[in-house]
Amino acid sequence: MSEASEEQYNGREDMQAEESRIEGDGTPRWVWLAVGVLAAVSVLGVGVGWNATIQAKRAEQALASQTGQNKLVGQDLQTLDQRLTQAEEVNTQLQNQLVAVTDKMKMTQGEVSTARRQSSQIRDDYSKKLSSVHSEFADKLAGKANLDDVKSLGGDINGVKSDLASTRSNLDMTRTEFGTLIARNHDEIDELRRVSERDYVEFTLTGKGNRSKVGDFMVELRGTNVKKNQFTVALYVDDLRLEKKNRALDEPIYFYTRGTRVPLELVVNQIGKDKIVGYMSVPRGQPRSASSVRTGN
């Protein structure tokens, strides 16, 4: 082989060896591409994780806020339920009171009608007795002239006058809204005992805070105002305490007992310093109170 050919051959071998070295030492391109993709995925994963953490914290805060709101709503609902319960109780009480007032109004109308009929009957009786007295007096004067007969006639006339005075007294008495008469003193109470269909129990209460039994009930004197002619008492009826404040002289106080439809009356016709005098009017035949009445001072 010539020297030139040998040099050409040696140069080709050197080039091949250099190319082989370069190919053996270099990294393939797909490896770098894979590394870039992994790096991008890692960065994206970190971002997603950070965002998820923030969203989780926000969700926890929102849940805590919602829990607080739910508690407030629960408290509001409980308060509303209590108010509804109270409103139902008040409504029930009002309905019961309405029924009681309606019953009283029905009863009052009937008793007023009865009172009017009684008043009309009393006036008629008064007129008839007056006419009878005049007629009898004229007849006896015409038929009898001696003094004894005149004296006897005078006695008869006095008796009739007494009856007429009693009738006139009934007409002069004040009638209550239930048609009953109000007595202003002991004599008028006795008169009512004779003509009324009610029983009358007189009483005298002395001492503020003292209780006394009037009929079947306890009555407590709470105070008096002599200047204004007012008084305050407490009634103990059917295990209940009913306080009547600042009532006037001769003003009837009505109250009912369990199972009755006709009212009882309490009237005070005298007021003094820590002292009242009056009476309690009870329908005749009224059953005795079966309630346990509190006693003591």
C-alpha positions as CSV (number, residue, x, y, z in Angstrom):
1,M,0.0,0.0,0.0
2,S,1.3,3.4,-0.8
3,E,2.0,6.0,1.8
4,A,-0.9,8.2,0.7
5,S,-3.4,5.5,0.7
6,E,-2.3,4.4,4.2
7,E,-2.7,8.0,5.5
8,Q,-6.2,8.1,3.9
9,Y,-7.1,4.8,5.5
10,N,-5.9,5.9,8.9
11,G,-7.8,9.2,8.7
12,R,-11.1,7.4,8.0
13,E,-10.5,5.1,11.0
14,D,-9.9,8.1,13.2
15,M,-13.2,9.7,12.1
16,Q,-15.1,6.5,12.7
17,A,-13.6,6.2,16.1
18,E,-14.4,9.8,17.0
19,E,-18.0,9.4,15.8
20,S,-18.3,6.2,17.9
21,R,-17.0,8.1,21.0
22,I,-19.5,10.9,20.5
23,E,-22.4,8.6,20.1
24,G,-21.3,6.6,23.2
25,D,-21.0,9.7,25.4
26,G,-24.3,11.7,24.3
27,T,-27.8,11.5,26.0
28,P,-30.8,10.7,23.8
29,R,-33.3,13.6,23.2
30,W,-36.4,11.7,24.4
31,V,-34.8,11.5,27.9
32,W,-34.6,15.2,28.2
33,L,-38.2,15.5,26.9
34,A,-39.4,13.0,29.6
35,V,-37.6,15.0,32.2
36,G,-39.3,18.2,31.1
37,V,-42.7,16.6,31.2
38,L,-42.1,15.2,34.7
39,A,-40.9,18.6,35.9
40,A,-44.1,20.3,34.5
41,V,-46.3,17.6,36.0
42,S,-44.6,18.1,39.4
43,V,-45.1,21.9,39.3
44,L,-48.7,21.3,38.3
45,G,-49.1,18.9,41.1
46,V,-47.7,21.3,43.6
47,G,-50.1,24.0,42.3
48,V,-53.1,21.7,42.5
49,G,-52.1,20.6,46.0
50,W,-51.8,24.2,47.2
51,N,-55.1,25.1,45.6
52,A,-56.7,22.1,47.2
53,T,-55.3,23.1,50.6
54,I,-56.7,26.6,50.3
55,Q,-60.1,25.2,49.1
56,A,-60.2,22.8,52.1
57,K,-59.5,25.7,54.6
58,R,-62.2,27.8,53.0
59,A,-64.6,24.8,53.1
60,E,-63.8,24.4,56.9
61,Q,-64.4,28.1,57.5
62,A,-67.7,27.9,55.6
63,L,-68.7,24.8,57.5
64,A,-68.0,26.4,60.8
65,S,-69.9,29.5,59.8
66,Q,-72.8,27.4,58.6
67,T,-72.8,25.5,61.9
68,G,-73.0,28.7,63.8
69,Q,-75.9,29.9,61.6
70,N,-77.6,26.6,62.1
71,K,-77.3,27.0,65.9
72,L,-78.8,30.5,65.6
73,V,-81.6,29.2,63.4
74,G,-82.3,26.4,65.9
75,Q,-82.5,29.0,68.8
76,D,-84.8,31.2,66.7
77,L,-87.0,28.2,66.0
78,Q,-87.1,27.2,69.7
79,T,-88.0,30.8,70.6
80,L,-90.7,30.9,67.9
81,D,-92.1,27.5,69.2
82,Q,-92.3,28.9,72.7
83,R,-94.1,32.0,71.5
84,L,-96.5,29.9,69.5
85,T,-97.2,27.8,72.6
86,Q,-97.8,31.0,74.7
87,A,-100.0,32.4,72.0
88,E,-102.1,29.2,72.0
89,E,-102.4,29.3,75.8
90,V,-103.6,32.9,75.6
91,N,-106.0,32.1,72.8
92,T,-107.4,29.2,74.9
93,Q,-107.9,31.5,77.9
94,L,-109.6,34.2,75.7
95,Q,-111.9,31.6,74.3
96,N,-112.8,30.3,77.7
97,Q,-113.4,33.9,78.9
98,L,-115.5,34.6,75.8
99,V,-117.7,31.5,76.5
100,A,-118.1,32.6,80.2
101,V,-119.0,36.2,79.2
102,T,-121.5,34.8,76.6
103,D,-123.1,32.6,79.2
104,K,-123.3,35.6,81.6
105,M,-124.8,37.8,78.9
106,K,-127.5,35.2,78.2
107,M,-128.2,34.8,81.9
108,T,-128.2,38.5,82.4
109,Q,-130.8,39.1,79.7
110,G,-133.1,36.5,81.2
111,E,-132.7,37.9,84.7
112,V,-133.3,41.5,83.5
113,S,-136.5,40.4,81.9
114,T,-137.5,38.7,85.1
115,A,-136.7,41.8,87.1
116,R,-138.8,44.0,84.8
117,R,-141.7,41.6,85.2
118,Q,-141.3,41.6,89.0
119,S,-141.1,45.4,89.1
120,S,-144.2,45.7,86.9
121,Q,-146.0,43.3,89.2
122,I,-145.0,45.2,92.3
123,R,-146.3,48.5,90.8
124,D,-149.6,46.7,89.9
125,D,-149.9,45.3,93.4
126,Y,-149.2,48.8,94.9
127,S,-151.9,50.4,92.7
128,K,-154.4,47.7,93.6
129,K,-153.7,47.9,97.3
130,L,-154.0,51.7,97.2
131,S,-157.4,51.5,95.4
132,S,-158.6,48.8,97.8
133,V,-157.7,51.0,100.8
134,H,-159.5,54.0,99.4
135,S,-162.6,51.9,98.6
136,E,-162.6,50.1,101.9
137,F,-162.1,53.3,103.9
138,A,-165.0,55.1,102.1
139,D,-167.3,52.1,102.6
140,K,-166.5,51.7,106.3
141,L,-166.9,55.5,107.0
142,A,-170.3,55.4,105.3
143,G,-171.6,52.4,107.1
144,K,-170.1,52.9,110.6
145,A,-170.2,56.1,112.6
146,N,-169.2,55.1,116.1
147,L,-165.7,55.8,117.5
148,D,-164.7,52.2,118.0
149,D,-165.3,51.3,114.4
150,V,-163.3,54.3,113.3
151,K,-160.4,53.3,115.6
152,S,-160.6,49.8,114.2
153,L,-160.6,51.1,110.7
154,G,-157.6,53.3,111.5
155,G,-155.7,50.2,112.7
156,D,-156.5,48.4,109.4
157,I,-155.4,51.5,107.5
158,N,-152.1,51.6,109.4
159,G,-151.5,48.0,108.5
160,V,-152.1,48.6,104.9
161,K,-149.9,51.7,105.0
162,S,-147.1,49.5,106.4
163,D,-147.5,47.1,103.5
164,L,-147.6,50.0,101.0
165,A,-144.4,51.5,102.6
166,S,-142.7,48.2,102.2
167,T,-143.7,48.0,98.6
168,R,-142.6,51.6,98.0
169,S,-139.3,50.7,99.7
170,N,-138.8,47.9,97.2
171,L,-139.4,50.3,94.3
172,D,-136.9,52.8,95.8
173,M,-134.1,50.3,96.1
174,T,-131.5,50.2,93.4
175,R,-131.5,47.3,91.0
176,T,-128.3,45.7,89.9
177,E,-127.5,44.6,86.3
178,F,-128.7,41.1,87.2
179,G,-132.1,42.4,88.4
180,T,-131.4,42.0,92.2
181,L,-132.1,44.8,94.7
182,I,-129.3,46.5,96.7
183,A,-129.9,47.0,100.4
184,R,-128.2,50.1,101.9
185,N,-128.8,49.3,105.6
186,H,-130.0,46.6,108.0
187,D,-133.7,47.4,107.6
188,E,-133.5,47.1,103.8
189,I,-131.7,43.8,104.2
190,D,-134.6,42.5,106.4
191,E,-137.0,43.7,103.8
192,L,-135.1,41.8,101.0
193,R,-135.2,38.6,103.1
194,R,-139.0,38.8,103.1
195,V,-139.5,39.5,99.4
196,S,-136.4,38.1,97.6
197,E,-135.6,34.6,96.5
198,R,-132.1,34.9,97.9
199,D,-130.5,34.5,101.3
200,Y,-128.6,37.4,102.9
201,V,-125.6,37.0,105.3
202,E,-124.5,40.2,107.0
203,F,-120.9,40.7,108.0
204,T,-118.5,43.2,109.6
205,L,-114.7,43.1,108.8
206,T,-112.2,44.9,110.8
207,G,-108.4,45.1,110.6
208,K,-106.4,45.2,107.4
209,G,-105.3,41.7,106.3
210,N,-107.7,39.9,108.6
211,R,-110.0,37.2,107.1
212,S,-113.5,36.3,108.3
213,K,-115.9,33.6,107.2
214,V,-119.0,35.0,105.5
215,G,-121.4,32.2,104.7
216,D,-119.4,29.5,103.2
217,F,-116.6,31.7,102.0
218,M,-113.6,33.5,103.4
219,V,-113.3,37.3,102.9
220,E,-110.2,39.3,103.6
221,L,-110.1,43.0,104.1
222,R,-107.2,44.5,102.2
223,G,-107.8,48.2,102.9
224,T,-110.2,51.1,102.9
225,N,-110.2,54.7,101.6
226,V,-112.7,56.6,103.7
227,K,-112.3,59.8,101.8
228,K,-113.2,58.2,98.5
229,N,-115.6,55.7,99.9
230,Q,-113.6,52.8,98.4
231,F,-112.4,49.5,99.7
232,T,-110.4,46.4,98.6
233,V,-111.2,42.8,99.5
234,A,-110.0,39.4,98.6
235,L,-112.4,36.5,98.2
236,Y,-111.4,32.8,98.5
237,V,-113.6,30.8,96.2
238,D,-113.0,27.2,94.8
239,D,-109.3,27.3,95.9
240,L,-108.8,30.6,94.1
241,R,-108.0,34.0,95.5
242,L,-110.0,36.8,93.8
243,E,-108.9,40.3,94.8
244,K,-111.3,43.2,94.1
245,K,-109.6,46.6,94.2
246,N,-110.9,50.0,94.9
247,R,-114.6,49.1,94.9
248,A,-117.2,51.8,95.7
249,L,-119.8,51.9,98.4
250,D,-123.0,49.9,97.5
251,E,-121.3,48.6,94.4
252,P,-122.1,44.8,94.1
253,I,-119.2,42.4,93.5
254,Y,-120.3,39.3,91.6
255,F,-118.6,36.0,91.7
256,Y,-119.5,32.4,90.7
257,T,-118.8,29.0,92.3
258,R,-118.0,25.9,90.5
259,G,-121.0,24.4,88.8
260,T,-123.4,27.3,89.3
261,R,-124.9,29.7,86.8
262,V,-126.4,32.3,89.1
263,P,-124.0,34.8,90.6
264,L,-123.4,35.5,94.3
265,E,-123.2,39.1,95.4
266,L,-121.1,40.9,98.0
267,V,-122.2,44.5,98.9
268,V,-120.5,46.9,101.3
269,N,-122.8,49.7,102.5
270,Q,-120.6,51.2,105.3
271,I,-116.9,52.1,105.1
272,G,-114.7,53.1,108.0
273,K,-111.0,53.1,109.0
274,D,-109.9,49.5,108.3
275,K,-113.5,48.5,108.6
276,I,-116.4,47.6,106.3
277,V,-120.0,46.5,106.9
278,G,-122.2,44.8,104.4
279,Y,-123.8,41.6,103.3
280,M,-123.4,38.6,101.0
281,S,-126.4,37.6,98.8
282,V,-126.7,33.9,97.8
283,P,-129.4,32.4,95.6
284,R,-131.8,30.4,97.8
285,G,-131.1,26.7,97.7
286,Q,-127.5,27.3,96.7
287,P,-125.5,24.2,97.5
288,R,-122.8,24.6,100.1
289,S,-119.3,25.2,98.7
290,A,-117.3,22.0,98.5
291,S,-114.0,23.9,97.9
292,S,-111.1,23.9,100.3
293,V,-111.0,27.5,101.6
294,R,-107.7,28.9,102.9
295,T,-107.8,30.4,106.3
296,G,-105.5,32.4,108.6
297,N,-104.1,35.9,108.6
